Amino acid sequence: MVAEVLFPTGLVVPLTERPRDQLTFVVVDPPSQRLIVSIDNVPELFDLSTLQRAGSLIGHRPVIWELRRVSGGRLVSSSSDRQRILWDLRATQPIVHSDLKIYQSWSVPRGVLPGDPLLVTQSTLEDGRWSSALVNAQSGEAVLNASLPAPWPAHHSVAASPDALEWAGVISEGADDTWGPSRIFHFTAAGPRLIHTETVVDSIPAVVSLHFLTGDWLYCSGARQPPLMINLRTGAQRLSPQQGPVAKNGLMLCYDDVAVMDLDSGALAPLHSAPPAEGRRLEALMITEAGDEALVVTDEALEAWRLHR
Protein backbone atom coordinates (compact mmCIF):
# COMPACT_ATOMS: atom_id res chain seq x y z
CA MET A 1 0.00 0.00 0.00
CA VAL A 2 1.40 3.37 -1.07
CA ALA A 3 0.22 6.75 0.27
CA GLU A 4 0.71 9.66 -2.12
CA VAL A 5 -0.38 13.30 -2.43
CA LEU A 6 -1.73 14.31 -5.85
CA PHE A 7 -1.65 17.97 -6.91
CA PRO A 8 -3.92 19.51 -9.60
CA THR A 9 -0.81 20.12 -11.71
CA GLY A 10 -0.22 16.38 -11.94
CA LEU A 11 2.64 16.36 -9.43
CA VAL A 12 2.67 13.20 -7.26
CA VAL A 13 4.52 13.22 -3.92
CA PRO A 14 4.99 9.79 -2.25
CA LEU A 15 4.61 9.80 1.55
CA THR A 16 5.00 6.22 2.76
CA GLU A 17 4.83 2.63 1.59
CA ARG A 18 4.05 -0.34 3.86
CA PRO A 19 2.59 -3.85 3.74
CA ARG A 20 -1.20 -3.63 4.01
CA ASP A 21 -2.11 -6.14 6.71
CA GLN A 22 -4.84 -4.17 8.53
CA LEU A 23 -7.32 -1.33 7.99
CA THR A 24 -6.04 1.86 6.38
CA PHE A 25 -6.93 5.40 7.46
CA VAL A 26 -6.19 8.88 6.12
CA VAL A 27 -7.11 11.95 8.20
CA VAL A 28 -6.47 15.62 7.38
CA ASP A 29 -6.52 18.14 10.24
CA PRO A 30 -6.12 21.76 9.01
CA PRO A 31 -5.97 23.37 12.52
CA SER A 32 -2.79 21.47 13.41
CA GLN A 33 -1.53 21.33 9.80
CA ARG A 34 -1.23 17.54 10.08
CA LEU A 35 -1.89 14.71 7.64
CA ILE A 36 -2.24 11.33 9.36
CA VAL A 37 -1.74 8.09 7.42
CA SER A 38 -2.16 4.65 9.04
CA ILE A 39 -1.46 1.57 6.93
CA ASP A 40 -0.06 -1.04 9.32
CA ASN A 41 -1.41 0.07 12.73
CA VAL A 42 1.24 2.79 13.20
CA PRO A 43 -0.34 6.16 12.33
CA GLU A 44 2.30 8.42 10.77
CA LEU A 45 2.07 12.22 10.90
CA PHE A 46 3.08 14.54 8.05
CA ASP A 47 3.27 18.34 7.95
CA LEU A 48 0.62 19.61 5.50
CA SER A 49 2.73 22.54 4.32
CA THR A 50 5.97 20.64 3.66
CA LEU A 51 4.71 17.02 3.44
CA GLN A 52 7.64 16.07 5.67
CA ARG A 53 7.18 13.32 8.25
CA ALA A 54 6.46 14.79 11.72
CA GLY A 55 6.32 11.65 13.88
CA SER A 56 4.11 8.67 14.77
CA LEU A 57 1.32 7.95 17.23
CA ILE A 58 2.55 5.10 19.41
CA GLY A 59 0.27 3.67 22.07
CA HIS A 60 -2.08 1.02 20.68
CA ARG A 61 -1.80 -2.68 20.21
CA PRO A 62 -3.28 -3.85 16.88
CA VAL A 63 -5.82 -3.70 15.36
CA ILE A 64 -6.66 0.03 15.01
CA TRP A 65 -10.39 0.41 14.37
CA GLU A 66 -10.85 4.17 14.26
CA LEU A 67 -8.98 7.41 13.58
CA ARG A 68 -11.21 10.50 13.76
CA ARG A 69 -10.36 14.18 14.06
CA VAL A 70 -12.07 16.36 16.67
CA SER A 71 -11.80 20.09 17.30
CA GLY A 72 -8.68 21.88 18.49
CA GLY A 73 -6.03 19.91 16.60
CA ARG A 74 -6.94 16.62 18.25
CA LEU A 75 -7.49 13.05 17.09
CA VAL A 76 -9.40 10.12 18.59
CA SER A 77 -8.13 6.57 18.00
CA SER A 78 -9.46 3.22 19.16
CA SER A 79 -8.26 -0.33 18.64
CA SER A 80 -8.68 -4.00 19.54
CA ASP A 81 -6.90 -3.44 22.87
CA ARG A 82 -10.25 -1.88 23.92
CA GLN A 83 -8.61 1.46 24.59
CA ARG A 84 -9.49 4.85 23.14
CA ILE A 85 -6.91 7.62 23.09
CA LEU A 86 -7.29 11.35 22.54
CA TRP A 87 -4.15 12.79 20.90
CA ASP A 88 -2.71 16.29 20.69
CA LEU A 89 -1.55 16.42 17.06
CA ARG A 90 0.67 19.45 17.56
CA ALA A 91 2.57 17.90 20.48
CA THR A 92 2.21 14.35 19.05
CA GLN A 93 1.28 12.90 22.43
CA PRO A 94 -1.77 11.39 24.14
CA ILE A 95 -4.03 13.56 26.31
CA VAL A 96 -6.58 11.03 27.65
CA HIS A 97 -6.89 7.23 27.73
CA SER A 98 -10.29 5.59 28.25
CA ASP A 99 -11.54 1.99 28.37
CA LEU A 100 -14.13 1.14 25.72
CA LYS A 101 -15.86 -1.20 28.17
CA ILE A 102 -17.15 1.94 29.90
CA TYR A 103 -16.98 4.81 27.45
CA GLN A 104 -18.88 4.26 24.24
CA SER A 105 -18.33 7.42 22.23
CA TRP A 106 -16.76 10.86 22.28
CA SER A 107 -18.00 14.41 21.93
CA VAL A 108 -16.36 17.81 21.92
CA PRO A 109 -18.98 20.59 22.11
CA ARG A 110 -17.36 23.87 21.08
CA GLY A 111 -17.96 26.80 23.38
CA VAL A 112 -20.54 24.95 25.46
CA LEU A 113 -18.34 24.43 28.52
CA PRO A 114 -15.31 26.40 29.73
CA GLY A 115 -12.05 25.09 28.31
CA ASP A 116 -13.78 22.81 25.76
CA PRO A 117 -13.40 19.63 27.85
CA LEU A 118 -13.64 16.23 26.22
CA LEU A 119 -16.97 14.57 26.99
CA VAL A 120 -17.59 10.83 26.83
CA THR A 121 -20.83 8.85 27.11
CA GLN A 122 -21.39 6.26 29.80
CA SER A 123 -24.11 3.59 29.78
CA THR A 124 -24.93 1.08 32.55
CA LEU A 125 -27.83 -1.24 33.42
CA GLU A 126 -28.20 -2.04 37.10
CA ASP A 127 -31.00 -2.71 39.61
CA GLY A 128 -33.70 -2.37 36.98
CA ARG A 129 -32.51 1.04 35.73
CA TRP A 130 -30.77 2.01 32.51
CA SER A 131 -28.52 4.96 33.31
CA SER A 132 -26.52 7.01 30.83
CA ALA A 133 -24.56 10.24 31.07
CA LEU A 134 -22.24 12.73 29.43
CA VAL A 135 -19.04 12.60 31.49
CA ASN A 136 -16.04 14.94 31.58
CA ALA A 137 -13.21 12.57 30.64
CA GLN A 138 -10.60 14.55 32.55
CA SER A 139 -12.46 14.87 35.87
CA GLY A 140 -14.78 11.85 35.64
CA GLU A 141 -17.74 14.03 36.68
CA ALA A 142 -21.12 13.71 34.97
CA VAL A 143 -22.18 16.86 33.12
CA LEU A 144 -25.67 15.48 32.38
CA ASN A 145 -27.27 12.15 33.25
CA ALA A 146 -30.55 10.31 32.81
CA SER A 147 -32.19 7.13 34.09
CA LEU A 148 -34.99 4.93 32.74
CA PRO A 149 -36.58 1.69 34.01
CA ALA A 150 -35.22 -1.33 32.12
CA PRO A 151 -35.08 -4.96 33.24
CA TRP A 152 -32.01 -7.12 32.80
CA PRO A 153 -30.99 -8.63 30.41
CA ALA A 154 -30.92 -5.98 27.69
CA HIS A 155 -28.56 -4.63 25.04
CA HIS A 156 -27.88 -0.90 25.39
CA SER A 157 -25.66 1.59 23.59
CA VAL A 158 -25.25 5.39 23.57
CA ALA A 159 -23.65 7.99 21.30
CA ALA A 160 -22.70 11.61 22.00
CA SER A 161 -23.66 14.56 19.84
CA PRO A 162 -20.64 16.14 18.10
CA ASP A 163 -21.63 19.74 18.87
CA ALA A 164 -24.12 19.95 21.76
CA LEU A 165 -24.74 18.74 25.30
CA GLU A 166 -26.94 15.92 24.02
CA TRP A 167 -26.68 12.23 23.35
CA ALA A 168 -28.76 9.39 21.89
CA GLY A 169 -29.24 5.85 23.13
CA VAL A 170 -30.85 2.57 22.10
CA ILE A 171 -32.00 -0.29 24.32
CA SER A 172 -33.35 -3.73 23.36
CA GLU A 173 -34.66 -5.83 26.23
CA GLY A 174 -34.23 -9.61 26.19
CA ALA A 175 -31.47 -11.99 25.06
CA ASP A 176 -30.69 -14.59 22.40
CA ASP A 177 -33.98 -15.41 20.60
CA THR A 178 -36.17 -13.40 22.99
CA TRP A 179 -35.23 -9.85 21.97
CA GLY A 180 -37.86 -7.16 22.21
CA PRO A 181 -38.14 -4.01 20.09
CA SER A 182 -35.26 -1.52 19.92
CA ARG A 183 -36.26 1.78 21.57
CA ILE A 184 -34.27 4.87 20.57
CA PHE A 185 -34.10 7.86 22.93
CA HIS A 186 -32.82 11.42 22.55
CA PHE A 187 -31.26 12.70 25.81
CA THR A 188 -31.01 16.43 26.61
CA ALA A 189 -30.98 18.60 29.72
CA ALA A 190 -34.80 18.40 29.60
CA GLY A 191 -34.65 14.60 30.00
CA PRO A 192 -35.02 11.53 27.76
CA ARG A 193 -37.46 11.50 24.84
CA LEU A 194 -38.49 8.37 22.93
CA ILE A 195 -38.05 9.16 19.23
CA HIS A 196 -38.41 5.76 17.50
CA THR A 197 -39.12 2.06 18.05
CA GLU A 198 -37.96 -0.73 15.73
CA THR A 199 -39.18 -4.35 15.81
CA VAL A 200 -36.95 -7.44 15.82
CA VAL A 201 -35.51 -8.73 12.52
CA ASP A 202 -34.91 -12.52 12.33
CA SER A 203 -34.64 -12.79 16.15
CA ILE A 204 -31.98 -10.02 16.19
CA PRO A 205 -32.44 -6.43 17.42
CA ALA A 206 -33.14 -4.13 14.48
CA VAL A 207 -30.89 -1.42 16.00
CA VAL A 208 -27.87 -2.16 18.21
CA SER A 209 -25.75 0.99 17.88
CA LEU A 210 -26.05 4.65 16.95
CA HIS A 211 -23.74 7.36 15.72
CA PHE A 212 -24.17 10.97 14.67
CA LEU A 213 -23.68 11.81 11.00
CA THR A 214 -24.15 15.52 11.78
CA GLY A 215 -25.43 17.36 14.84
CA ASP A 216 -28.98 16.66 13.61
CA TRP A 217 -28.83 13.32 11.79
CA LEU A 218 -28.53 10.02 13.67
CA TYR A 219 -27.51 6.76 11.95
CA CYS A 220 -29.00 3.51 13.31
CA SER A 221 -27.03 0.27 12.80
CA GLY A 222 -28.35 -3.25 13.35
CA ALA A 223 -30.23 -6.07 11.65
CA ARG A 224 -32.61 -3.70 9.85
CA GLN A 225 -31.76 -3.25 6.16
CA PRO A 226 -31.45 -0.71 4.79
CA PRO A 227 -30.33 1.18 7.90
CA LEU A 228 -32.41 4.07 9.17
CA MET A 229 -31.37 7.72 9.63
CA ILE A 230 -33.34 10.03 11.93
CA ASN A 231 -33.27 13.82 12.19
CA LEU A 232 -33.45 14.73 15.88
CA ARG A 233 -34.81 18.25 15.20
CA THR A 234 -37.54 17.56 12.66
CA GLY A 235 -38.27 13.85 13.17
CA ALA A 236 -37.63 13.19 9.45
CA GLN A 237 -36.47 9.69 8.56
CA ARG A 238 -34.43 8.44 5.63
CA LEU A 239 -33.50 4.96 4.47
CA SER A 240 -29.76 4.89 3.96
CA PRO A 241 -27.87 3.58 0.93
CA GLN A 242 -24.39 2.31 1.70
CA GLN A 243 -23.13 4.93 4.11
CA GLY A 244 -20.10 7.03 3.28
CA PRO A 245 -18.56 10.15 4.80
CA VAL A 246 -20.91 13.03 5.60
CA ALA A 247 -20.09 16.73 5.18
CA LYS A 248 -21.08 19.33 7.74
CA ASN A 249 -23.83 20.61 5.44
CA GLY A 250 -25.59 17.22 5.42
CA LEU A 251 -24.40 15.86 2.07
CA MET A 252 -23.43 12.18 2.27
CA LEU A 253 -21.22 10.32 -0.21
CA CYS A 254 -22.72 6.97 -1.23
CA TYR A 255 -19.95 4.58 -2.23
CA ASP A 256 -21.94 1.88 -4.06
CA ASP A 257 -24.19 4.29 -5.93
CA VAL A 258 -21.31 6.69 -6.78
CA ALA A 259 -23.67 9.49 -5.78
CA VAL A 260 -24.26 12.19 -3.20
CA MET A 261 -27.34 12.14 -0.96
CA ASP A 262 -28.87 15.26 0.59
CA LEU A 263 -29.95 14.10 4.04
CA ASP A 264 -32.39 16.99 4.44
CA SER A 265 -34.32 16.45 1.20
CA GLY A 266 -33.56 12.78 0.52
CA ALA A 267 -32.45 13.62 -3.03
CA LEU A 268 -29.77 11.38 -4.56
CA ALA A 269 -27.48 12.95 -7.18
CA PRO A 270 -25.39 10.52 -9.29
CA LEU A 271 -21.82 11.59 -10.01
CA HIS A 272 -21.99 9.85 -13.40
CA SER A 273 -24.90 9.72 -15.84
CA ALA A 274 -24.47 6.02 -16.64
CA PRO A 275 -22.97 2.97 -14.92
CA PRO A 276 -19.51 1.94 -16.13
CA ALA A 277 -19.07 -0.73 -18.75
CA GLU A 278 -18.43 -4.23 -17.44
CA GLY A 279 -14.93 -4.49 -16.03
CA ARG A 280 -14.45 -0.73 -15.89
CA ARG A 281 -13.75 1.07 -12.65
CA LEU A 282 -16.01 3.76 -11.18
CA GLU A 283 -15.61 4.48 -7.50
CA ALA A 284 -16.55 7.35 -5.18
CA LEU A 285 -13.62 8.19 -2.91
CA MET A 286 -14.34 11.17 -0.66
CA ILE A 287 -16.32 14.31 0.00
CA THR A 288 -14.83 17.48 1.45
CA GLU A 289 -15.71 18.55 4.98
CA ALA A 290 -17.56 21.59 3.62
CA GLY A 291 -19.54 19.42 1.18
CA ASP A 292 -18.58 21.45 -1.88
CA GLU A 293 -16.48 18.87 -3.74
CA ALA A 294 -16.30 15.08 -4.20
CA LEU A 295 -13.62 12.84 -5.70
CA VAL A 296 -14.35 9.97 -8.08
CA VAL A 297 -11.83 7.58 -9.62
CA THR A 298 -12.23 5.86 -13.00
CA ASP A 299 -9.86 3.80 -15.13
CA GLU A 300 -8.84 6.99 -16.90
CA ALA A 301 -8.68 9.69 -14.24
CA LEU A 302 -9.17 11.00 -10.74
CA GLU A 303 -12.14 13.38 -11.08
CA ALA A 304 -13.07 16.31 -8.83
CA TRP A 305 -16.80 17.11 -8.85
CA ARG A 306 -18.21 20.45 -7.66
CA LEU A 307 -21.33 20.03 -5.51
CA HIS A 308 -24.24 22.49 -5.34
CA ARG A 309 -27.61 22.16 -3.62
Secondary structure as GFF3:
##gff-version 3
##sequence-region A 1 309
A	DSSP	beta_strand	2	6	.	.	.	ID=ss1
A	DSSP	beta_strand	12	17	.	.	.	ID=ss2
A	DSSP	beta_strand	25	29	.	.	.	ID=ss3
A	DSSP	three_ten_helix	30	32	.	.	.	ID=ss4
A	DSSP	beta_strand	34	38	.	.	.	ID=ss5
A	DSSP	beta_strand	44	47	.	.	.	ID=ss6
A	DSSP	beta_strand	53	56	.	.	.	ID=ss7
A	DSSP	beta_strand	64	70	.	.	.	ID=ss8
A	DSSP	beta_strand	74	79	.	.	.	ID=ss9
A	DSSP	beta_strand	83	88	.	.	.	ID=ss10
A	DSSP	beta_strand	93	99	.	.	.	ID=ss11
A	DSSP	beta_strand	103	107	.	.	.	ID=ss12
A	DSSP	beta_strand	119	126	.	.	.	ID=ss13
A	DSSP	beta_strand	129	136	.	.	.	ID=ss14
A	DSSP	beta_strand	142	149	.	.	.	ID=ss15
A	DSSP	beta_strand	154	160	.	.	.	ID=ss16
A	DSSP	beta_strand	167	173	.	.	.	ID=ss17
A	DSSP	three_ten_helix	176	178	.	.	.	ID=ss18
A	DSSP	beta_strand	182	188	.	.	.	ID=ss19
A	DSSP	beta_strand	191	198	.	.	.	ID=ss20
A	DSSP	beta_strand	209	212	.	.	.	ID=ss21
A	DSSP	beta_strand	217	221	.	.	.	ID=ss22
A	DSSP	beta_strand	228	231	.	.	.	ID=ss23
A	DSSP	beta_strand	237	239	.	.	.	ID=ss24
A	DSSP	beta_strand	251	254	.	.	.	ID=ss25
A	DSSP	beta_strand	259	262	.	.	.	ID=ss26
A	DSSP	beta_strand	268	270	.	.	.	ID=ss27
A	DSSP	beta_strand	282	287	.	.	.	ID=ss28
A	DSSP	beta_strand	293	298	.	.	.	ID=ss29
A	DSSP	beta_strand	302	306	.	.	.	ID=ss30
###
